[in-house]
Structure formats: structure tokens, C-alpha cells
Amino acid sequence: MAEFANPFQGNVDRKLTKEELIQAVRLDISGELEAIYLYDAHVQATDNEIAKKIIADIRDEEKAHVGELMALLRILDPEEADHFASGEAEVKELLEELENEKKESPSKKDDSGATVGSLIK
Ligand SMILES: [Fe+2]
């Protein structure tokens, strides 16, 4: 987080190496995720419809920034992009397994079997 009281904090005396740039982008992504979390908390914490609408819009713009930075990270570090793709493929596999399980036993429910009726005494 920037220290706004320090007017020299933003000054740099050299350019980032590629590895430092990759780390900086990761830090930028974490900042965007933190912003999304905070904006979303503020949306949830107010009943003011105007504030909800505007802050939610800003929150969603931050989500687009995450996408931009992730795309940049994939360009800067193709090996890391391979790891992302590997994780995405694992999730797709798990989703396919779930779909196949549903097809094999259509009466099986997604949850633990609890229904609204089971909560009523
Ligand atoms: Fe942003």
C-alpha cells in the first residue's frame, strides 16, 4: 500500500528486471483482488441503492483488471501460464466427473440430501 505522506515513494532509480516485473504483476493482482473484496463488502454493507450500484460497478471494473493482469502474467511467464492451464484442466475434469455421476444416478442430489422439508420439525 502506498504511503501518501512520503512524496518520494513513487520515485524509482532503475527499471525492473523481468523477474521483478512478474512479481510486481502478481502483487498488482493481489491488490485488485483485495479491492474487489472490499468493494463487495461495502456493497453488502449498505442499503443505499445508488451507492450499491456505483460501488458494484467499480468492483466489476476491478474484476476486469484482474483479467488484464492475468493475461499479462501469462505473456510474461509462459511457464506459469502452463500451471494455470493445468489447474483449469483439473477443474474441468472434476466437473466432467460430476456430470457423469449425475447421468449415472439422476436421483442423486448436489447437496447432502437435506431439503427444506427436512429442516421442518
Ligand atoms: Fe483496478
Boltz pocket constraint, residues with backbone or C-beta under 6 A from the ligand:
constraints:
  - pocket:
      binder: B
      contacts: [[A, 32], [A, 35], [A, 61], [A, 62], [A, 65]]
      max_distance: 6.0
